[in-house]
Amino acid sequence: MVTTSQGMLSGFTDENVNKYLGIRYAAAPVGELRWKAPQSAPSWSGIQAHVDEGSSCPQTPEEASFVGTASSNEDCLNLDVYTPRNSHPSATKPVMVYFYGGSFLEGSADHYDGAGLVNVGDVIVVVVNYRVGALGSLTLPGLTSESSDGISGNYGLLDQIAALHWVHDNIRAFGGDPANVTIFGQSAGGQSSLLHVSSPASNGLFEKAIIQSGIYIPYIPTLDQKSQIGDAIATALGCTSDDPAAVVACMLQLPVQSILAIQGRDDSTEGQLAWEPTAGGHALPVQPLAAIIAGQFNKVPIMLGNTHDEARLFTAEDFDLENGPLQPDDYAGALQSLFTGFPISVDQVIAQYPLSAYPDTDLAYSQVFTDATYACLGHFTAGLLTRQQVPVFEYEASDEGAAHLLGDADSYMDLGAAHTSDVPFLFPNNLRYAATQPARFTAGEAFMSYAMMRAWTAFAHTGSPFTLVSPWLRMNDRGVSFVEQLTPRGLYPQPASDFTHQHQCEFWDGVYQSVLAGAP
């Protein structure tokens, strides 16, 4: 049993790990609280049993099929705590707080069992449910005007901050050290870690950050951009009025199923842009990369990296599983859609990535997508952080046969080390995550999983990752930079010059500079 600020609770022991599931960290965001910052969780008397997963935040079965659990229950602001079996309040173990990925549209804590990390690294793991989709990111003039800092659309991010406050106030009762907290996450969860690094509202709530495949856009949407999308969503749902407050009142009366239904309509939501957090306000007063350049961020040790073939997952989803593989005649059009609004022409990209250099169009497009939006942008960001005297450790996960999220392998391209393929190595207990189950690890992959968990938890302990007996080399250590390669054949430091040559980063660095110079 554990005594928290809300009351006493009990969990259960499984696999030599204590598990406390579905602990409420904020009040249910229902009724008038639907689009409000999270409020304090209520207290209780007696002893609450926390042996079952809490509800995931609302998402449809289609959205949740990969990394979340379908739900229409808005009472979802809960978290799971995993501790070593012998943990007690007098212990001061490092704490790792995980934010799931899912494009800010899906995801749920029940997909991430922290027992493996706990057993390997003697840490405490916390996995957070936070609002996603329109419920986590809707921006409307009426919501903005009633906000205390003149912004709306950051409800999911504010949920995460509330969870970090809960950890700070309560984790000591579980044997954790509130002064040694590492935040980590993958994809949207990795971007969340980056946002917390840049957010003054998160200052003092963590001491280290791990950003996994989370640096994939150079800037987040502005209030004006998000407001236009929010107006389109409200109109599509029948909530129209010249009075912004009346629009909000109408939206608050809608059943959650109606809100979920609109999320699948690209004509109303403009794709993923709708679900990104909003620039502005106390949480994100400055664009994240601009905050780093200006030195206005939380200067903590950082691990960041990507998988070797990130974008192959998206190529398979967007093309192979829809209308078949990309054909040569489709190449220019696909690139045009990818780089709309960027200061670069399709002809320049094709000259750098000619189809003749690749076996097929799928692989050419995937390489462009991977290099431009993950590998090189992440490396560029690592350089910005290093120039601010922040300890940075960079990696690339490169298991060509890794577990993945899709089904029939005959229906799409070879995914290689695609987006999300690193996640089962850190959460090997989670057999629901991938279509190719982590339980089928080869001997090399089992070693890679163990080595990654050792590195991640060592970073949580000391701020410096190491694998077995070999410490990672931080960027710009005595003028030399390396990228730690994570493979089933072993982990080894790759010279950063080889990494940037392989991903053609010199070509993209100029594009990032131009984008940041014109960022809103």
LUMBA-735974 format. One record per residue (C-alpha): x, y, z; residue in one letter. Coordinates in steps of 0.05 Angstrom, whole numbers. Layout:
! LUMBA-735974
ATOM     px     py     pz numi
ATOM      X      Y      Z    A
...
***
This chain:
! LUMBA-735974
ATOM     px     py     pz numi
ATOM      0      0      0    M
ATOM     22     71    -16    V
ATOM     -3    137     13    T
ATOM     -9    193    -39    T
ATOM    -33    264    -32    S
ATOM   -103    239    -53    Q
ATOM   -107    179     -7    G
ATOM    -83    108      3    M
ATOM    -78     59    -54    L
ATOM    -56    -13    -67    S
ATOM    -28    -48   -128    G
ATOM     -4   -118   -142    F
ATOM     62   -154   -155    T
ATOM     77   -187   -222    D
ATOM    143   -209   -253    E
ATOM    180   -183   -191    N
ATOM    151   -114   -204    V
ATOM     99    -75   -164    N
ATOM     45    -48   -210    K
ATOM     -4      8   -193    Y
ATOM    -50     18   -252    L
ATOM   -100     72   -269    G
ATOM    -83    123   -216    I
ATOM   -121    188   -228    R
ATOM    -74    248   -231    Y
ATOM   -126    300   -250    A
ATOM   -201    310   -247    A
ATOM   -243    279   -303    A
ATOM   -244    329   -361    P
ATOM   -319    322   -373    V
ATOM   -377    370   -379    G
ATOM   -352    442   -372    E
ATOM   -281    415   -362    L
ATOM   -279    383   -432    R
ATOM   -234    437   -462    W
ATOM   -202    464   -399    K
ATOM   -133    456   -368    A
ATOM   -131    396   -322    P
ATOM   -158    407   -252    Q
ATOM   -135    375   -186    S
ATOM   -154    303   -176    A
ATOM   -205    290   -120    P
ATOM   -184    256    -55    S
ATOM   -214    192    -28    W
ATOM   -222    156     38    S
ATOM   -203     84     52    G
ATOM   -157     44      6    I
ATOM   -167     44    -69    Q
ATOM   -144    -18   -107    A
ATOM   -107     -1   -171    H
ATOM   -100    -69   -205    V
ATOM   -135    -54   -271    D
ATOM   -115     -7   -327    E
ATOM   -150     60   -328    G
ATOM   -190     81   -389    S
ATOM   -151    106   -449    S
ATOM   -172    174   -475    C
ATOM   -225    176   -530    P
ATOM   -202    148   -598    Q
ATOM   -237    106   -650    T
ATOM   -220     33   -665    P
ATOM   -188     55   -731    E
ATOM   -145    107   -697    E
ATOM   -128     61   -639    A
ATOM   -112     -1   -680    S
ATOM    -36      9   -677    F
ATOM    -16     41   -612    V
ATOM    -78     54   -571    G
ATOM   -142     24   -543    T
ATOM   -209     47   -570    A
ATOM   -250     87   -521    S
ATOM   -305    138   -515    S
ATOM   -293    151   -441    N
ATOM   -269    222   -427    E
ATOM   -253    205   -355    D
ATOM   -183    183   -375    C
ATOM   -130    226   -339    L
ATOM    -95    168   -304    N
ATOM    -26    138   -302    L
ATOM      9     73   -286    D
ATOM     67     65   -238    V
ATOM    117      7   -241    Y
ATOM    167     -1   -184    T
ATOM    218    -54   -163    P
ATOM    188   -104   -115    R
ATOM    232    -82    -58    N
ATOM    219     -8    -69    S
ATOM    197     31     -7    H
ATOM    188    105     11    P
ATOM    258    111     39    S
ATOM    288     92    -28    A
ATOM    308    145    -79    T
ATOM    306    109   -146    K
ATOM    308    146   -212    P
ATOM    241    159   -244    V
ATOM    225    152   -318    M
ATOM    160    183   -344    V
ATOM    136    159   -412    Y
ATOM     91    195   -461    F
ATOM     63    151   -517    Y
ATOM     64    166   -591    G
ATOM      7    165   -640    G
ATOM      8    231   -678    S
ATOM    -28    265   -619    F
ATOM    -89    228   -646    L
ATOM    -83    160   -612    E
ATOM    -45    122   -559    G
ATOM    -56     94   -490    S
ATOM    -16     75   -429    A
ATOM    -40      3   -428    D
ATOM      5    -10   -489    H
ATOM     69      2   -450    Y
ATOM     86    -44   -392    D
ATOM    146    -16   -356    G
ATOM    166    -81   -321    A
ATOM    225    -94   -367    G
ATOM    258    -27   -355    L
ATOM    245    -34   -280    V
ATOM    278   -103   -276    N
ATOM    338    -85   -320    V
ATOM    352    -16   -292    G
ATOM    326    -12   -221    D
ATOM    283     49   -238    V
ATOM    211     70   -228    I
ATOM    171     77   -292    V
ATOM    108    120   -299    V
ATOM     65    117   -362    V
ATOM     15    173   -373    V
ATOM    -52    176   -408    N
ATOM    -65    245   -438    Y
ATOM   -119    274   -483    R
ATOM   -110    264   -558    V
ATOM   -146    285   -621    G
ATOM   -194    343   -618    A
ATOM   -205    334   -544    L
ATOM   -131    347   -533    G
ATOM   -118    400   -584    S
ATOM   -180    438   -607    L
ATOM   -168    512   -618    T
ATOM   -227    560   -622    L
ATOM   -233    635   -612    P
ATOM   -283    624   -556    G
ATOM   -236    576   -520    L
ATOM   -178    624   -530    T
ATOM   -216    684   -501    S
ATOM   -234    646   -437    E
ATOM   -163    621   -427    S
ATOM   -120    655   -374    S
ATOM    -60    661   -422    D
ATOM    -96    675   -488    G
ATOM    -85    607   -520    I
ATOM   -124    543   -533    S
ATOM   -107    476   -562    G
ATOM    -55    451   -513    N
ATOM    -98    408   -468    Y
ATOM    -59    344   -480    G
ATOM      7    378   -465    L
ATOM    -23    409   -402    L
ATOM    -45    340   -381    D
ATOM     27    317   -386    Q
ATOM     50    375   -344    I
ATOM     -3    359   -292    A
ATOM     22    287   -291    A
ATOM     93    312   -280    L
ATOM     68    354   -221    H
ATOM     34    292   -193    W
ATOM    100    253   -200    V
ATOM    138    309   -165    H
ATOM     88    309   -107    D
ATOM     76    234    -99    N
ATOM    132    191   -128    I
ATOM    172    191    -64    R
ATOM    117    149    -32    A
ATOM    133     95    -85    F
ATOM    208     98    -71    G
ATOM    224    147   -127    G
ATOM    267    209   -127    D
ATOM    227    270   -148    P
ATOM    294    306   -161    A
ATOM    316    253   -212    N
ATOM    261    248   -264    V
ATOM    274    231   -337    T
ATOM    219    243   -388    I
ATOM    218    201   -451    F
ATOM    172    185   -508    G
ATOM    169    162   -580    Q
ATOM    141    199   -641    S
ATOM     88    247   -614    A
ATOM    114    226   -545    G
ATOM    184    245   -567    G
ATOM    160    311   -593    Q
ATOM    125    320   -526    S
ATOM    193    311   -492    S
ATOM    222    365   -538    L
ATOM    164    411   -521    L
ATOM    176    402   -447    H
ATOM    249    418   -457    V
ATOM    228    484   -489    S
ATOM    170    499   -441    S
ATOM    177    545   -380    P
ATOM    115    511   -352    A
ATOM    155    446   -346    S
ATOM    215    478   -313    N
ATOM    238    440   -252    G
ATOM    194    380   -265    L
ATOM    248    336   -297    F
ATOM    324    330   -299    E
ATOM    336    292   -364    K
ATOM    299    280   -430    A
ATOM    299    226   -483    I
ATOM    270    244   -551    I
ATOM    256    183   -594    Q
ATOM    236    197   -667    S
ATOM    205    261   -641    G
ATOM    238    316   -681    I
ATOM    200    313   -747    Y
ATOM    175    384   -757    I
ATOM    216    448   -752    P
ATOM    159    487   -720    Y
ATOM     90    475   -691    I
ATOM     26    509   -716    P
ATOM      8    579   -694    T
ATOM    -56    601   -659    L
ATOM    -83    629   -725    D
ATOM    -70    564   -762    Q
ATOM   -102    522   -709    K
ATOM   -161    570   -701    S
ATOM   -178    563   -775    Q
ATOM   -177    488   -769    I
ATOM   -218    491   -704    G
ATOM   -271    535   -739    D
ATOM   -275    484   -795    A
ATOM   -285    428   -745    I
ATOM   -339    466   -708    A
ATOM   -375    482   -773    T
ATOM   -373    410   -796    A
ATOM   -404    391   -730    L
ATOM   -460    442   -738    G
ATOM   -435    491   -686    C
ATOM   -438    558   -722    T
ATOM   -450    627   -692    S
ATOM   -423    698   -695    D
ATOM   -415    691   -619    D
ATOM   -352    652   -603    P
ATOM   -380    633   -534    A
ATOM   -441    603   -567    A
ATOM   -397    559   -611    V
ATOM   -361    533   -549    V
ATOM   -427    520   -514    A
ATOM   -451    481   -574    C
ATOM   -387    440   -577    M
ATOM   -392    424   -503    L
ATOM   -460    393   -514    Q
ATOM   -437    346   -569    L
ATOM   -430    272   -553    P
ATOM   -359    248   -556    V
ATOM   -376    200   -613    Q
ATOM   -391    260   -658    S
ATOM   -324    291   -643    I
ATOM   -288    226   -656    L
ATOM   -324    218   -723    A
ATOM   -300    285   -750    I
ATOM   -227    266   -736    Q
ATOM   -226    220   -796    G
ATOM   -246    274   -845    R
ATOM   -185    306   -876    D
ATOM   -228    359   -909    D
ATOM   -245    387   -840    S
ATOM   -180    375   -803    T
ATOM   -123    385   -853    E
ATOM    -90    321   -830    G
ATOM    -41    318   -772    Q
ATOM    -34    394   -766    L
ATOM   -100    395   -729    A
ATOM    -74    352   -672    W
ATOM     -7    385   -659    E
ATOM      0    430   -598    P
ATOM     -7    505   -608    T
ATOM     50    556   -605    A
ATOM     38    611   -554    G
ATOM     17    620   -483    G
ATOM     54    603   -420    H
ATOM     68    530   -440    A
ATOM     99    545   -508    L
ATOM    114    620   -513    P
ATOM    168    609   -565    V
ATOM    174    558   -622    Q
ATOM    215    499   -594    P
ATOM    275    504   -639    L
ATOM    275    580   -634    A
ATOM    276    573   -558    A
ATOM    337    528   -563    I
ATOM    373    576   -610    I
ATOM    359    633   -561    A
ATOM    380    592   -501    G
ATOM    311    599   -471    Q
ATOM    298    527   -452    F
ATOM    307    475   -397    N
ATOM    381    457   -403    K
ATOM    383    384   -383    V
ATOM    422    324   -410    P
ATOM    388    297   -472    I
ATOM    387    232   -511    M
ATOM    356    235   -580    L
ATOM    353    192   -642    G
ATOM    313    157   -695    N
ATOM    306     91   -731    T
ATOM    346     79   -794    H
ATOM    285     74   -841    D
ATOM    233    117   -805    E
ATOM    189    136   -864    A
ATOM    181     67   -894    R
ATOM    122     56   -847    L
ATOM     87    118   -874    F
ATOM    101     99   -947    T
ATOM     70     31   -934    A
ATOM     10     62   -899    E
ATOM     -3    119   -947    D
ATOM     12     84  -1013    F
ATOM     24      9  -1012    D
ATOM    -37     -8   -970    L
ATOM    -81     43  -1005    E
ATOM    -69     40  -1080    N
ATOM     -6     -1  -1086    G
ATOM     68     18  -1088    P
ATOM     90     86  -1113    L
ATOM    105     87  -1188    Q
ATOM    160    129  -1221    P
ATOM    108    177  -1249    D
ATOM     82    189  -1178    D
ATOM    150    210  -1149    Y
ATOM    147    284  -1163    A
ATOM     75    291  -1140    G
ATOM     88    254  -1075    A
ATOM    148    298  -1061    L
ATOM    108    361  -1077    Q
ATOM     57    341  -1024    S
ATOM    111    325   -974    L
ATOM    147    392   -981    F
ATOM     89    440   -992    T
ATOM    108    506   -959    G
ATOM    182    489   -953    F
ATOM    235    533   -986    P
ATOM    258    478  -1034    I
ATOM    236    456  -1102    S
ATOM    218    385  -1122    V
ATOM    270    389  -1177    D
ATOM    324    402  -1125    Q
ATOM    302    342  -1085    V
ATOM    298    296  -1146    I
ATOM    368    319  -1167    A
ATOM    394    299  -1098    Q
ATOM    353    234  -1095    Y
ATOM    347    209  -1167    P
ATOM    304    148  -1178    L
ATOM    362    115  -1214    S
ATOM    398    109  -1146    A
ATOM    344     66  -1115    Y
ATOM    312     -2  -1129    P
ATOM    242     27  -1132    D
ATOM    202     90  -1121    T
ATOM    178     69  -1052    D
ATOM    249     66  -1027    L
ATOM    270    131  -1059    A
ATOM    211    169  -1029    Y
ATOM    221    136   -962    S
ATOM    294    156   -960    Q
ATOM    278    229   -975    V
ATOM    223    229   -922    F
ATOM    269    195   -871    T
ATOM    328    240   -882    D
ATOM    290    306   -886    A
ATOM    241    298   -829    T
ATOM    276    252   -780    Y
ATOM    349    234   -786    A
ATOM    378    301   -808    C
ATOM    328    345   -771    L
ATOM    344    307   -707    G
ATOM    419    314   -719    H
ATOM    410    388   -735    F
ATOM    373    397   -669    T
ATOM    427    358   -631    A
ATOM    476    408   -659    G
ATOM    434    467   -635    L
ATOM    431    437   -565    L
ATOM    506    423   -564    T
ATOM    521    495   -581    R
ATOM    482    513   -518    Q
ATOM    530    470   -477    Q
ATOM    478    416   -464    V
ATOM    503    344   -459    P
ATOM    473    308   -519    V
ATOM    477    234   -536    F
ATOM    452    214   -605    E
ATOM    433    145   -631    Y
ATOM    403    108   -689    E
ATOM    365     42   -682    A
ATOM    381     -3   -742    S
ATOM    348    -72   -737    D
ATOM    327    -87   -808    E
ATOM    282   -144   -784    G
ATOM    250   -108   -726    A
ATOM    178   -117   -703    A
ATOM    129    -70   -737    H
ATOM     57    -47   -733    L
ATOM     29    -73   -798    L
ATOM     -1   -140   -817    G
ATOM      8   -181   -881    D
ATOM     80   -171   -904    A
ATOM     61   -186   -977    D
ATOM     20   -123   -981    S
ATOM     75    -71   -974    Y
ATOM    149    -56   -982    M
ATOM    205    -82   -937    D
ATOM    198    -38   -875    L
ATOM    268    -47   -849    G
ATOM    279     -7   -785    A
ATOM    216     34   -794    A
ATOM    182     85   -749    H
ATOM    162     54   -681    T
ATOM    206     -8   -692    S
ATOM    250     13   -632    D
ATOM    192     13   -583    V
ATOM    186    -62   -570    P
ATOM    259    -65   -551    F
ATOM    244    -19   -492    L
ATOM    177    -50   -475    F
ATOM    188   -124   -490    P
ATOM    131   -145   -443    N
ATOM     80   -112   -488    N
ATOM     58   -167   -535    L
ATOM      1   -126   -563    R
ATOM     45    -72   -594    Y
ATOM     68   -103   -660    A
ATOM     39   -149   -712    A
ATOM    108   -182   -712    T
ATOM    108   -198   -638    Q
ATOM    167   -179   -595    P
ATOM    162   -249   -565    A
ATOM    195   -272   -629    R
ATOM    261   -236   -615    F
ATOM    321   -269   -646    T
ATOM    381   -278   -600    A
ATOM    412   -215   -629    G
ATOM    347   -175   -619    E
ATOM    342   -200   -547    A
ATOM    412   -173   -535    F
ATOM    394   -107   -569    M
ATOM    332   -101   -525    S
ATOM    372   -113   -462    Y
ATOM    427    -65   -484    A
ATOM    377    -10   -500    M
ATOM    342    -18   -433    M
ATOM    409    -14   -399    R
ATOM    428     49   -437    A
ATOM    361     84   -425    W
ATOM    360     68   -351    T
ATOM    435     85   -342    A
ATOM    419    153   -371    F
ATOM    362    160   -320    A
ATOM    411    143   -264    H
ATOM    470    187   -284    T
ATOM    454    229   -345    G
ATOM    503    188   -386    S
ATOM    481    125   -423    P
ATOM    524     64   -427    F
ATOM    516     -6   -454    T
ATOM    544    -62   -411    L
ATOM    614    -34   -397    V
ATOM    619     16   -454    S
ATOM    597     89   -443    P
ATOM    566    127   -501    W
ATOM    605    185   -529    L
ATOM    570    252   -524    R
ATOM    565    298   -583    M
ATOM    624    345   -594    N
ATOM    667    310   -542    D
ATOM    736    341   -552    R
ATOM    714    365   -621    G
ATOM    689    297   -646    V
ATOM    617    273   -651    S
ATOM    589    203   -656    F
ATOM    521    171   -667    V
ATOM    511    108   -627    E
ATOM    487     53   -674    Q
ATOM    439      3   -642    L
ATOM    437    -64   -679    T
ATOM    425   -138   -662    P
ATOM    499   -149   -680    R
ATOM    522   -100   -626    G
ATOM    522    -27   -607    L
ATOM    579     17   -632    Y
ATOM    595     91   -642    P
ATOM    590    114   -714    Q
ATOM    627    178   -733    P
ATOM    575    232   -743    A
ATOM    607    249   -810    S
ATOM    588    179   -835    D
ATOM    517    187   -809    F
ATOM    507    255   -842    T
ATOM    537    230   -907    H
ATOM    491    169   -908    Q
ATOM    429    212   -896    H
ATOM    453    271   -940    Q
ATOM    446    320   -882    C
ATOM    489    375   -912    E
ATOM    435    383   -966    F
ATOM    380    390   -914    W
ATOM    415    435   -863    D
ATOM    407    495   -909    G
ATOM    333    480   -916    V
ATOM    324    480   -840    Y
ATOM    360    546   -834    Q
ATOM    314    577   -885    S
ATOM    252    547   -852    V
ATOM    272    573   -783    L
ATOM    287    642   -811    A
ATOM    216    647   -837    G
ATOM    181    608   -782    A
ATOM    117    641   -755    P
***
